[in-house]
């Protein structure tokens, strides 16, 4: 696939997503500028309605570094990344969020909460996740 085709495909994907309502999304541990910026950009594009879950002071520090106003977003305080993942999964399990978004934590931390036999989102069906990057200079 050529670079032009890849860019076209990403643009088409975003265009199709924009035709749907924003999904209420638990953003797990967005404590770095990069992870928070991704969630906020998705919110600004009306792709998600984020609930930011993690240590509030760290989330606010990341927001301050980007000059982002967090007042329009819901924040849920947790002590650390494991607790943020557990809280996000609990929200999904209760039907209070429609999607989970990985912030600045290891994938295995997030997946461990998701596949927990008692408190996770396990079913008899196959589980998958998507990791997509669009890097114009790559």
N, C-alpha and C positions, 0 to 999 in steps of 0.2 A: 504494500500500500504506500503510495507516495505521500509526502508531507502535505501537499494540497488536499488530497483525499482525506487524510486524517483530520485536518483542520475543518474541512467541510462536515465530516461526520460528527465532530464535537459540537460544532455550531448547530447542526440538525438536532442533536440530542438535547441541547439547551432550549432550542426553539420548541421542540415537542413538549418538554417539561413545563415551559412557560404557558402552555395551553391548559394546564391542570392547576388546581388550587395548591397553594403552598402547604407543605406537610408539616404538622407539628412535630418537631424534631428535638430529641434529647441530645445535646452536644456534650460529649463526655470529656471532661478535664481539658477545656480550652485555655490553658495557662501560658502558652507561648504566643508571641505576636502572630506567627504563621498559622497556628491552629485556630486562633480566634478570628483572624482576618478571613480565613476561608468560610467560616460559619457566617460572619457578618456579610460578606460578599454574596453568599447564597441567599441570605435574608433580603438584602437590597435588590436582588434580582427576582424576588418573590418566589423562590424555589422552596424555601423552608421558612417556618416560624420557629426560631430557636428558643430552647430552654437551656441555659448555660449551667452546667453542673460541675462543681469542683470547689477548691479553696477560693473563696471570694476575693481575698487580698491578692492572690496571684492572678486571677482573672482581671481584676481592676488594674493591676500593674501592666498587664499585656495591653489592655484597652487604652491606658494612658500613653503608652509608647506609640500607639497608632492614632491618638487623638479621636478615639471612638467613644461616643456617648452611649452608655449602657442603660440609660434610664428607660428606654422603650422595650427592654428585654427582661424576661423573667430569669432570675438567678436562684439556684438552689445550692446551699452551702454543704460541702462535705470536707472531710479532713484531708483526703488523699485520693489518688487515682483509683484504687480498688473500691473505695466507698462510692466514688462517682459512677463507676461502672455498675455497681450493684444498684444504686439509686435509679439510674437510667433504665436498667432492665426491669426494675419493679414498676416504673411508670409505663413501660411498654406492656408488661404483663397485665397491668390494670386497665389497659386501653386508653391511657391518658396521653400517650404520644404515639405517633404513627411510624416513626423511624428513629434509628440510632445513628449518630454521626461520631466518628472517632476523632478525638482531639489529640492532645499530646500525652499519650500513654502507649505502652506496648500493645500490639494486637493481641497477644496471648492474655493480657490482663482483661481486656474487653471480652474476648471470646470465653474466658473462664466463667465470667458472670453470666454470659448468654447461655452456655451449655450446662450450667449447674442443674443437677437432676431435680432438686426441690424448688429452687427459686428462679430458675432460668426460663428460657423460652423454648426449650427442647420440645420437639414433637417427633412423630414417626417419619416425618418427611425429611428430605435432604436439605441441608442448610448451605447457603453460599453467601459470599459477600463480594462487593465490587470495590476496586481501588482504581480510580481513573485520574490520570494526570494530563494536563495540557501544558506543554512547555514549548513555547514558540521557538526558543533558541536551541533546542535539542535536535 
